[in-house]
Amino acid sequence: MSAARPTVLPAELPAIAVRCALALLVLSASCSPGPGSDLDVTKDSSAVATDTAEAAPDSNRSPEHAPVYSRRVVIFMEATFAALDSLRATYSEDDFAVVADDMMYYRATAYDYLEQHGVEVVRTEGRVQPLFEVEGEPRTFDFSDEPYMDLVVLYEPGKLPLAIAPVDIDRAADYFGLSLSR
């Protein structure tokens, strides 16, 4: 007698594909050791407007080449391979597998939530300093001090951008005025 397999509905396939792709990304990033670091993921902070055009240390794109966002958008800053390697070095293999699994789950959940609510998502790797239109002028915001491996930056015209962790994606409902349903 064989065990019953769960039924996968066609509507669930995109979410499953995203989770599988994220699993492969984290697993491939975890194959090489990296330097250790102390990561504090307990504080909740917000964006800092900067007056300079300097890029964040781990930025992969300088602000002078970045678009100016003047419409509703979410910038999803995913952890770099180097950041994942650093995280891997701080945990045992088993603990890292749990952390990586949680990270992939919350990343996929955030993407699903935003897609379901029709919010445009711009994906980046690492921290960038995006330009947002604030009070009619482009302003650069620095997110390099945010403690999260993945960072979700919410932006609505007329408001300051808000940086959150993917696990807190429900905060997008208040920020954008969306329904809480997933």
Secondary structure, 3 states (H helix, E strand, C coil): CCCCCCCCCHHHHHHHHHHHHHHHHHHHHCCCCCCCCCCCCCCCCCCEEECCCCCCCCCCCCHHHCCEECCCEEEEEECCHHHHHHHHHCCCHHHHHHHHHHHHHHHHHHHHHHHHCCCCEEEEECCCCCEEEECCEEEEEECCCCCCCCEEEEECCCCCCEEECHHHCCHHHHHHCCCCCC
